[in-house]
Amino acid sequence: MILTDGDCPNCGASELYLNKRDLYECPNCRLVCAADGLLAAVMPLLGAGEFREPKTAAVWDGVGVVRARGDLPLPDLNAAPFDHKALAQYMASLLDPKQPLQ
């Protein structure tokens, strides 16, 4: 299981910021997740880089990274925890919101 230290669990960027959907987003790889106590639920979408101002950084240490429960910002407790390889594959499978639908 990936345990965060405040950095992005996917690309290692130094901070995740609160976006306009009230979810945390990485400004580098656009990972989007919601924190729920001891778990961060990775959402099945990429962020669009629309951050709240002033930027509010996530303050996490030792938070486990798991999939979200469908489109809900809740951890899927039945899903296997992510390791770095599984998270990279999951991120690669997501649709890029800046690209037009085909």
C-alpha positions in Angstrom: 0.0 0.0 0.0 1.2 3.5 -0.8 1.4 5.7 2.3 1.6 9.4 1.5 3.8 11.9 3.2 2.1 15.0 1.7 3.5 14.5 -1.7 1.6 13.2 -4.7 1.5 9.4 -4.5 1.6 9.1 -8.3 4.3 11.5 -9.5 5.9 12.8 -6.2 5.0 16.5 -6.7 5.5 18.3 -3.5 1.9 19.2 -2.8 -1.7 18.5 -3.7 -4.1 21.5 -3.8 -7.8 21.9 -3.2 -9.6 22.3 -6.5 -12.9 24.0 -7.3 -14.7 20.6 -6.8 -13.4 20.5 -3.2 -11.2 17.5 -4.0 -7.4 17.5 -3.8 -5.5 17.6 -7.1 -1.9 17.3 -8.2 -0.8 20.3 -10.3 1.7 18.0 -12.1 -0.1 14.8 -13.0 -3.7 15.9 -12.3 -4.4 13.0 -9.9 -7.6 13.8 -8.0 -8.4 12.3 -4.6 -10.5 12.8 -1.5 -9.2 12.3 2.0 -11.3 10.3 4.4 -9.4 10.0 7.7 -6.7 7.4 7.1 -7.4 6.8 3.4 -7.2 8.9 0.3 -9.7 7.8 -2.4 -8.3 8.3 -5.9 -11.1 9.5 -8.1 -11.8 8.0 -11.6 -11.0 11.2 -13.4 -8.2 13.6 -14.0 -8.3 17.2 -12.7 -8.5 20.2 -14.9 -6.1 22.4 -13.0 -8.9 24.7 -11.6 -7.7 25.4 -8.1 -9.2 27.4 -5.3 -7.5 30.6 -4.5 -5.6 31.0 -2.3 -4.2 27.6 -2.9 -4.8 25.2 0.0 -2.3 22.3 0.2 -3.3 18.9 1.6 -1.7 18.1 4.9 -1.3 14.3 5.0 1.1 12.0 6.6 0.7 8.3 6.6 -2.6 8.3 4.6 -3.1 5.1 2.6 -4.1 5.4 -1.1 -7.0 3.4 -2.5 -9.5 3.6 -5.3 -12.7 5.7 -4.9 -16.0 3.9 -4.6 -17.2 4.5 -8.2 -17.8 8.3 -8.7 -18.2 8.9 -4.9 -15.4 10.6 -3.0 -15.3 7.7 -0.6 -12.7 4.9 -0.4 -13.6 1.5 -1.8 -12.8 -0.7 1.1 -13.2 -3.8 -1.1 -10.6 -2.7 -3.6 -7.0 -3.8 -3.3 -4.7 -1.0 -2.1 -2.6 0.7 -4.7 1.1 0.1 -5.1 3.1 2.5 -7.3 2.8 0.3 -10.4 -1.0 -0.2 -10.1 -1.5 3.5 -9.4 0.5 4.5 -12.5 -1.5 2.0 -14.7 -4.8 3.4 -13.3 -3.8 7.0 -14.0 -2.8 6.1 -17.5 -6.3 4.5 -18.1 -8.2 7.7 -17.2 -9.6 10.0 -19.9 -7.7 13.3 -20.3 -10.3 16.1 -19.7 -8.4 18.5 -21.8 -8.7 16.2 -24.8 -12.0 16.2 -26.8 -14.1 13.1 -26.7 -13.9 10.9 -29.7 
